[in-house]
Amino acid sequence: MRREVVTCEGCGQPYSVRVRDDGTFVLPTETGECDRCGGNQFSQVVDEITGDD
């Protein structure tokens, strides 16, 4: 499984998750919900790196 970073849509808490073959996430919590607010909606973090290396 690959890993990605997601954030809770309710409070913005970030999580490093494993992504199943069907695209669903395996959260590092016992309930599969956000530890901070109990939310169950998550967004993938998309990051483009640009710079003058």
C-alpha positions in Angstrom: 0.0 0.0 0.0 1.2 3.5 -0.7 1.1 6.3 1.8 -0.4 9.7 1.4 -1.2 12.7 3.6 -4.8 13.7 4.2 -6.5 16.3 6.4 -9.8 16.1 8.2 -12.3 18.4 6.5 -13.8 19.3 9.8 -10.8 20.6 11.7 -7.7 20.3 9.4 -5.9 17.6 11.5 -3.3 16.0 9.2 -2.9 12.2 9.0 -0.4 10.0 7.2 -2.6 7.2 5.8 -2.2 4.0 3.8 -4.2 3.9 0.6 -5.9 0.6 -0.4 -6.0 -0.6 -4.0 -9.6 0.7 -4.3 -8.6 4.2 -3.2 -10.0 4.1 0.3 -7.8 5.2 3.2 -6.6 3.3 6.3 -6.4 5.9 9.0 -4.1 5.4 12.0 -7.0 5.7 14.5 -9.0 3.0 16.2 -12.3 4.2 14.9 -11.4 5.4 11.4 -12.5 8.9 12.4 -10.5 12.0 13.3 -9.1 11.9 16.8 -9.6 15.6 17.3 -13.2 16.2 16.1 -14.7 12.8 15.2 -15.0 13.8 11.5 -15.0 11.1 8.8 -14.5 13.2 5.7 -10.8 13.7 4.6 -9.1 15.4 1.7 -5.9 14.4 0.1 -3.1 16.9 0.4 -1.7 17.9 -2.9 1.6 19.7 -2.9 3.6 21.1 -5.8 7.2 21.9 -5.1 8.6 24.8 -7.0 11.8 26.6 -6.3 15.1 27.8 -7.5 17.4 24.9 -6.7 
